[in-house]
Amino acid sequence: MNSLGINKSNKNTKVVVAMSGGVDSSVVAALMKEAGYDVTGITLKLYDDTKQSKEGRQCCAGQDIMDAKRVSEKININHEILYYQKKFKTEVIDSFIDSYSAGETPIPCVQCNQTVKFRDLFRYAKDLKADALVTGHYVSRVQNSKNASMYRAKDLTRDQSYFLFSTTQEQLNFLRFPLGEIDKSETRSIAKKLNLNVADKPDSQDICFVPNGDYSSVIRKFRPESFKKGKIIDVSGKELGEHDGIINYTIGQRKGIKISSDKALYVVNIDADKNIIVVGNKKSLEIKEIKLRELNFLAPKEKFNEEIKIKVRSTGRLLKAKINLNDNCANVRILEKETGISPGQACVFYSKDNLGDKVLGGGWIDKTFNNNLST
């Protein structure tokens, strides 16, 4: 049994490494090569970068592809580029626009993992007769007797389990995450020791196809009709003003509402059907219960009879909750105070055991409820 848990010698174990051109995936590829595995690096080209602004760096586009190629040459592995622009536009960008236009707060990184990365790249790696697909994500994977389990990473400041909740069991059994047990600082240290050209490359902070953080510009480009004026009302229904399009607002937003008030106002609901923005005080943002759709399970359903922990945003804390499952939906009662939860976000389930915080699965937030209103 080798270090990847595969019953083969390293040199006879074929691994595909997903290489984004960043430091994490580059280090993973180098570690696999150093360990003597048969390594193929694959980079996905996800958009036509000639049409993009010169401002801001893009993941999986021009410069990143060149960086991945240079690393591959440096460590002497095969490198391929898969041209997934059409898939990415349909599966991720269009979905993002649809969700935002419906008044939700989408998470395109999850959909990217769910589709072009862990679905399509998974299939391609299988076609290559690979034994494993290896990535630079910060999550921990534990192999049980039959199926693998996913846990939060050792470096909780880098943990990416929230973004991987939709990983299927079949995919998780095939995937490997070598960085799950080390800190980000160690990753950069390894890159410098190996003299990789990406050792000091900064991490991408924004959504990859919105490098300047201006979501509305993406929607204006593809869906200009979304910028339709409408009413801004308070939770009692009183009209307070006018907005220039619901896509300019997100749940929990305080700045940029453009309503005069002696008290702080927050966006507490976005009614896409009526083209209305609802504002209220911070108390109106407190969410007691959420309804989920499109569930994915990485643990037996009996686990959900217990009190578990949930995460409702990537940078959020773990919250105590009780879950009532109903086919492919769930009602989640939150047992701690939390504000600003929005439809379109993910709710990820965790339970703690002696190995850490185990990912049980999760779903997409369809509706939220508090004492004042539901969305």
Secondary structure by P-SEA (a helix, b strand, c coil): ccccccccccccbbbbbbccccaaaaaaaaaaaaaccbbbbbbbbccccccccccccccccaaaaaaaaaaaaaabbbbbbbbaaaaaaaccaaaaaaaaaacccccaaaaaaaccccaaaaaaaaaacccbbbccccbbbbbcccbbbbbcccccccccccccccccaaaaaacccccccccaaaaaaaaaaaccccccccccccccccccccaaaaaaacccccbbbbbbbcccccccccccccccccccccccccccccccccccccccccbbbbbbccccccccbbbbcccccccccccccccbbbbcccccccccbbbbbcccbbbbbbccccccccccbbbbbbbbccccccccccccccccccccccc
